[in-house]
Amino acid sequence: MKRLTLVPLVALLTIPSLCLSGKEDTLPNEVRWVRESGEYANLCRQTFRLAQDAVREQVRNSSKQKIALVMDLDETVLDNSLYQVERHRLGLGFTQDSWSVWVKREEAGLVPGVKSFLSFLRKHPVRVIFLSNRMNENLEPTKSNLRKLGVLGKDDLFLLRMDKQDTKIIRRAEITNGTGRMKKTGPFFVVAYFGDSMGDFPIPSGEAFGKTHFMLPNPMYGKW
Ligand SMILES: [Mg+2]
């Protein structure tokens, strides 16, 4: 009987000390890991650093005329962990409406390492194509956010989502075939894909990762 009474006592002693340890400490572990850990930041930087070598090699060896690099935006280029913090503090989860409000605020930050990677790309004959499931109606605030962060290139292309049927598979095919929205530019040879979700990549497993496919960590949300 004595053992049973100990459990609530320990809980009572522990809970107030957790509450007093600051608001950030009450965040879910996965959000804290992204916002505060050196592990997350270094893992992102490591990915971009390795990608830089691989892309340099791909560009050097490619005989193709028009080369592109396809990047997802959220949690690949843009850091939206503040949105996660705010939703958590409100006790609410993701909704399309609150997400759209967040996107229009243009307050997303940058994933560690992406700025220097993008400036490396600007020195090479590679077209950057941002392929994101942000809705196309939010194209302007998205560009504006990237501009404020100093990572928007004047020739960058955007393939955002028109509607539910407009999958990334469809948009990737437009890039490689030069069809649909890519009719004006013509087809591109894609040297690398970057994303935080399996849906960002044409080959979902195997040796492509680390060579032409580069994954960024995102423990906060996903379809796993
Ligand atoms: Mg993403």
Boltz pocket constraint, residues with backbone or C-beta under 6 A from the ligand:
constraints:
  - pocket:
      binder: B
      contacts: [[A, 72], [A, 73], [A, 74], [A, 75], [A, 76], [A, 195], [A, 196], [A, 197]]
      max_distance: 6.0
